[in-house]
Amino acid sequence: MKKVALLVVTLMLIFTLPTMAVTKLTIWEKYDEATQDPYFQSLVDEFNKTHEDIEVEMLHYNTEDLRENFQNAMMAGEGPDATISPFDHVGVFAVLGIAEPITDILPQDIKDALVDNALPAMSLDGEMYGVPIDMGNHLMLLYNKKFVKEPPKTWDELIKIAKKHTKDLDGDGVNDQFGLVYNLTEPFWFIPFMSGHGGWVMDENRQPTLNTDGVVNAFKFIRDLKFEHKIVPEECDYDIADSLFKENKAVFLINGDWSLNGYKAVEGLDFGTAAIPKFKDYEWPKPMMSGNGFIMAEGLSEEKQEALFEFIRFVLEKENQVRMVKELSILPSTKAAREVEFEDPILRGSIEQLNHTKPMPIVPEMRAIWDALRAPIQNVMNGSATPEDAAKEAQDLAEEGVGAMH
């Protein structure tokens, strides 16, 4: 009888004990659904198994839908607790007041874990708005080892090699193998030439700086690649450059870290990566660097803030960051993972280039800069504008576009 009474008391105690409160987090993200989402979902699953007091749900959107849906949901008071967004979403979300500044609440251990230029890349007007997970999204030089075993150290060397291998293979009078291919008229690909000649897109006051000697000289350089050195195709967009490189019909390609896994999968393509060579008498080209990181929704409760920081710590653990690099070929944001000597030489070349990058401005005015550069680049590359006229036109268009925002 005593045993029965003891059992009853025990059961009563079990069922009257308070259950552990679970903090639920909803996070919207924009990683590639086919190639990257499975990795991040595996992190969520592992975190949920090992943290009984926190439950994370991650939902996927493509980049533009994420930006638009987050804006609309937050305005309606129904948004998620955080997003994993490209760095440039910070500018939009901060201006709209739907991202929580984390300067005063981000734990010191998370700050200390990140490389020096990580948090500044997601900061605006002196406030931190995001915690980077990966950094990169940067252009670099890819070289086909069928033609050259080591990357060129200078542009003079690259041009010499490129001229040697630009050929008409089928005898129809038109070149079908090229020394250099890239997206010739897309502004993002113009940035390394601009920065390498001492130019940049805007000043510290967000005012366009496109009519400078550096920008003019960059226009001259890309014009000469086509009309003087004749090492690039007459017309070349992203898809043409990509196809020529995959078909072993291009020696050098300028493309981004997002493309590396695709080239690794091409049978018969043996390639390497390196930093884009330095310009004679100028500087290292500095492609724009971006990435993806956590952005906390405005108005999040202290309880959810702490839960989110705990999940961020987990994502940034060295083991998880190293696994991300190996599986996705994207580069980490933490010091511990950057110090790992990765065996993959393709990744080493990407990291070399990352050391010569500049953060992409995350301010809304950057949209006006992109729009202003596109037509002048096209006009230089089709021979209808001089470099000087192109720089002036770009500046005028950018000033007009920025002015319309204010």
HELIX and SHEET records of a PDB file:
HELIX    1   1 LYS A    2  THR A   16  1                                  15    
HELIX    2   2 ASP A   37  THR A   50  1                                  14    
HELIX    3   3 THR A   63  MET A   75  1                                  13    
HELIX    4   4 HIS A   89  LEU A   96  1                                   8    
HELIX    5   5 GLN A  108  ALA A  113  1                                   6    
HELIX    6   6 LEU A  119  MET A  122  5                                   4    
HELIX    7   7 TRP A  155  HIS A  165  1                                  11    
HELIX    8   8 PRO A  187  GLY A  196  1                                  10    
HELIX    9   9 ASP A  213  PHE A  227  1                                  15    
HELIX   10  10 TYR A  238  LYS A  246  1                                   9    
HELIX   11  11 ASP A  257  SER A  259  5                                   3    
HELIX   12  12 LEU A  260  LYS A  264  1                                   5    
HELIX   13  13 GLU A  302  VAL A  315  1                                  14    
HELIX   14  14 LYS A  318  LEU A  328  1                                  11    
HELIX   15  15 LYS A  335  ARG A  338  1                                   4    
HELIX   16  16 PRO A  345  LEU A  354  1                                  10    
HELIX   17  17 MET A  366  MET A  381  1                                  16    
HELIX   18  18 PRO A  387  MET A  405  1                                  19    
SHEET    1   A 6 ILE A  54  HIS A  60  0                                        
SHEET    2   A 6 THR A  23  GLU A  29  1                                        
SHEET    3   A 6 ALA A  82  PRO A  86  1                                        
SHEET    4   A 6 MET A 288  MET A 296 -1                                        
SHEET    5   A 6 GLY A 130  GLY A 136 -1                                        
SHEET    6   A 6 LEU A 331  PRO A 332 -1                                        
SHEET    1   B 5 ILE A  54  HIS A  60  0                                        
SHEET    2   B 5 THR A  23  GLU A  29  1                                        
SHEET    3   B 5 ALA A  82  PRO A  86  1                                        
SHEET    4   B 5 MET A 288  MET A 296 -1                                        
SHEET    5   B 5 LYS A 358  PRO A 359  1                                        
SHEET    1   C 2 SER A 123  LEU A 124  0                                        
SHEET    2   C 2 GLU A 127  MET A 128 -1                                        
SHEET    1   D 4 PHE A 178  VAL A 181  0                                        
SHEET    2   D 4 ALA A 250  GLY A 256  1                                        
SHEET    3   D 4 LEU A 139  ASN A 144 -1                                        
SHEET    4   D 4 PHE A 271  ALA A 274 -1                                        
END                                                                             
